[in-house]
Structure formats: C-alpha cells, structure tokens
Amino acid sequence: MFFDGWHGIVEVLVLGVIGYAALIMMLRAARKRTLAQMKVFDFVFVVMMGEILAMTIMSDEIPLAKGLTALALLISGAGTTLLAHDQVDDRGARDQW
C-alpha cells in the first residue's frame, strides 16, 4: 500500500527529530572526532550508530528509550583501549566492568 494514514509519517518525523537531537548531544558530550579525522574503525562505529538510530525510528517493536540507551552505551565505550601493543590494557578493561 502506498499511503495508509498520517500516523506512521508523524511518528517517523517525531522519532527522527528526537533521535537525531539526542545523538548529536551524546556525540558532543563524548567529543568524538569529525569525519575527516576518522579511521576505518571510527567509520564502522558511525555506521553502527546510524543503524541503531534507523531501527529505533522505523521499528514499532523498539521503543525510543531503548534505542537511545543502546546509542549511549555504544558511544560511552567507543574510546576505550582494551589491547595495546599485543598486551591487555588493564585500565581500559577495568573501566568497562
């Protein structure tokens, strides 16, 4: 079906604006790099964030709070070094637990 009412469109618009604003605030708080400074891991990280946000916006089974919590957890743990020079970094591992 091409169009089945305004409810779905309004829901996507509202969730999209709220989700995008929350994502921008979380990234500002975490002080993540700009796209020009990204490495491959950072790019994959951004794609994962986009996928989580898209699933949250488009799926009726995933509440906004649950999707934003997943984004916050992903952002909070993204800058931790767990392995450096073939050695486990105890400080980074301890911070994650």
DOKOL-987132 format. One record per residue (C-alpha): x, y, z; residue number from 1; chain. Coordinates in Angstrom, 1 decimal. Layout:
BEGIN
px=X&py=Y&pz=Z&num=NUM&cadena=A
...
***
This chain:
BEGIN
px=0.0&py=0.0&pz=0.0&num=1&cadena=A
px=1.3&py=3.4&pz=-0.8&num=2&cadena=A
px=-0.4&py=5.5&pz=1.9&num=3&cadena=A
px=-2.2&py=4.3&pz=4.9&num=4&cadena=A
px=-2.6&py=7.4&pz=7.0&num=5&cadena=A
px=-0.6&py=10.2&pz=8.7&num=6&cadena=A
px=0.1&py=8.4&pz=12.0&num=7&cadena=A
px=3.1&py=6.5&pz=10.7&num=8&cadena=A
px=4.6&py=9.6&pz=8.9&num=9&cadena=A
px=4.2&py=11.7&pz=12.0&num=10&cadena=A
px=5.7&py=9.0&pz=14.2&num=11&cadena=A
px=8.8&py=8.7&pz=12.0&num=12&cadena=A
px=9.2&py=12.5&pz=11.9&num=13&cadena=A
px=8.9&py=12.9&pz=15.7&num=14&cadena=A
px=11.1&py=10.0&pz=16.5&num=15&cadena=A
px=13.6&py=11.0&pz=13.9&num=16&cadena=A
px=14.0&py=14.6&pz=15.2&num=17&cadena=A
px=14.2&py=13.4&pz=18.8&num=18&cadena=A
px=16.7&py=10.6&pz=18.0&num=19&cadena=A
px=18.9&py=12.9&pz=15.9&num=20&cadena=A
px=18.9&py=15.6&pz=18.5&num=21&cadena=A
px=19.8&py=13.0&pz=21.2&num=22&cadena=A
px=22.5&py=11.5&pz=19.0&num=23&cadena=A
px=24.1&py=15.0&pz=18.4&num=24&cadena=A
px=24.0&py=15.8&pz=22.2&num=25&cadena=A
px=25.6&py=12.4&pz=23.0&num=26&cadena=A
px=28.4&py=12.9&pz=20.4&num=27&cadena=A
px=29.1&py=16.4&pz=21.6&num=28&cadena=A
px=29.3&py=15.2&pz=25.2&num=29&cadena=A
px=31.7&py=12.4&pz=24.1&num=30&cadena=A
px=33.7&py=14.8&pz=22.0&num=31&cadena=A
px=34.0&py=12.4&pz=19.0&num=32&cadena=A
px=36.1&py=13.2&pz=16.0&num=33&cadena=A
px=34.9&py=14.7&pz=12.8&num=34&cadena=A
px=34.6&py=12.7&pz=9.6&num=35&cadena=A
px=37.8&py=14.0&pz=8.2&num=36&cadena=A
px=39.8&py=12.6&pz=11.2&num=37&cadena=A
px=38.1&py=9.2&pz=11.2&num=38&cadena=A
px=39.9&py=5.8&pz=10.8&num=39&cadena=A
px=38.2&py=2.7&pz=9.5&num=40&cadena=A
px=37.0&py=1.6&pz=13.0&num=41&cadena=A
px=35.5&py=5.1&pz=13.5&num=42&cadena=A
px=33.6&py=4.8&pz=10.2&num=43&cadena=A
px=32.2&py=1.4&pz=11.1&num=44&cadena=A
px=31.3&py=2.8&pz=14.5&num=45&cadena=A
px=29.3&py=5.6&pz=12.8&num=46&cadena=A
px=27.5&py=3.2&pz=10.5&num=47&cadena=A
px=26.5&py=1.1&pz=13.6&num=48&cadena=A
px=25.2&py=4.2&pz=15.3&num=49&cadena=A
px=23.2&py=5.1&pz=12.2&num=50&cadena=A
px=21.8&py=1.6&pz=12.0&num=51&cadena=A
px=20.7&py=1.6&pz=15.7&num=52&cadena=A
px=19.0&py=5.0&pz=15.2&num=53&cadena=A
px=17.3&py=3.9&pz=12.0&num=54&cadena=A
px=16.0&py=0.7&pz=13.6&num=55&cadena=A
px=14.7&py=2.7&pz=16.5&num=56&cadena=A
px=12.9&py=5.2&pz=14.2&num=57&cadena=A
px=11.4&py=2.7&pz=11.8&num=58&cadena=A
px=10.5&py=-0.3&pz=14.1&num=59&cadena=A
px=7.4&py=-0.4&pz=16.1&num=60&cadena=A
px=8.9&py=-3.1&pz=18.4&num=61&cadena=A
px=11.9&py=-0.9&pz=19.6&num=62&cadena=A
px=10.9&py=1.9&pz=22.0&num=63&cadena=A
px=12.8&py=5.2&pz=21.6&num=64&cadena=A
px=14.2&py=4.9&pz=25.2&num=65&cadena=A
px=15.7&py=1.5&pz=24.4&num=66&cadena=A
px=17.3&py=2.7&pz=21.1&num=67&cadena=A
px=18.8&py=5.8&pz=22.8&num=68&cadena=A
px=20.1&py=3.6&pz=25.6&num=69&cadena=A
px=21.9&py=1.4&pz=23.1&num=70&cadena=A
px=23.4&py=4.5&pz=21.4&num=71&cadena=A
px=24.6&py=5.9&pz=24.8&num=72&cadena=A
px=26.2&py=2.6&pz=25.6&num=73&cadena=A
px=27.9&py=2.4&pz=22.2&num=74&cadena=A
px=29.2&py=6.0&pz=22.5&num=75&cadena=A
px=30.4&py=5.6&pz=26.1&num=76&cadena=A
px=32.5&py=2.6&pz=25.4&num=77&cadena=A
px=33.8&py=3.5&pz=22.0&num=78&cadena=A
px=37.0&py=5.3&pz=23.1&num=79&cadena=A
px=38.4&py=2.7&pz=25.4&num=80&cadena=A
px=41.6&py=0.9&pz=24.6&num=81&cadena=A
px=41.5&py=-2.7&pz=25.6&num=82&cadena=A
px=44.5&py=-4.0&pz=23.7&num=83&cadena=A
px=47.7&py=-2.1&pz=23.0&num=84&cadena=A
px=51.0&py=-3.5&pz=21.6&num=85&cadena=A
px=49.7&py=-7.1&pz=21.9&num=86&cadena=A
px=49.1&py=-6.5&pz=25.7&num=87&cadena=A
px=45.8&py=-6.2&pz=27.5&num=88&cadena=A
px=45.4&py=-2.7&pz=28.9&num=89&cadena=A
px=44.2&py=-3.4&pz=32.5&num=90&cadena=A
px=42.9&py=0.2&pz=33.0&num=91&cadena=A
px=40.7&py=0.1&pz=29.9&num=92&cadena=A
px=39.4&py=-3.4&pz=30.7&num=93&cadena=A
px=38.7&py=-2.4&pz=34.4&num=94&cadena=A
px=36.8&py=0.7&pz=33.2&num=95&cadena=A
px=34.4&py=-1.5&pz=31.1&num=96&cadena=A
px=33.5&py=-3.7&pz=34.1&num=97&cadena=A
***
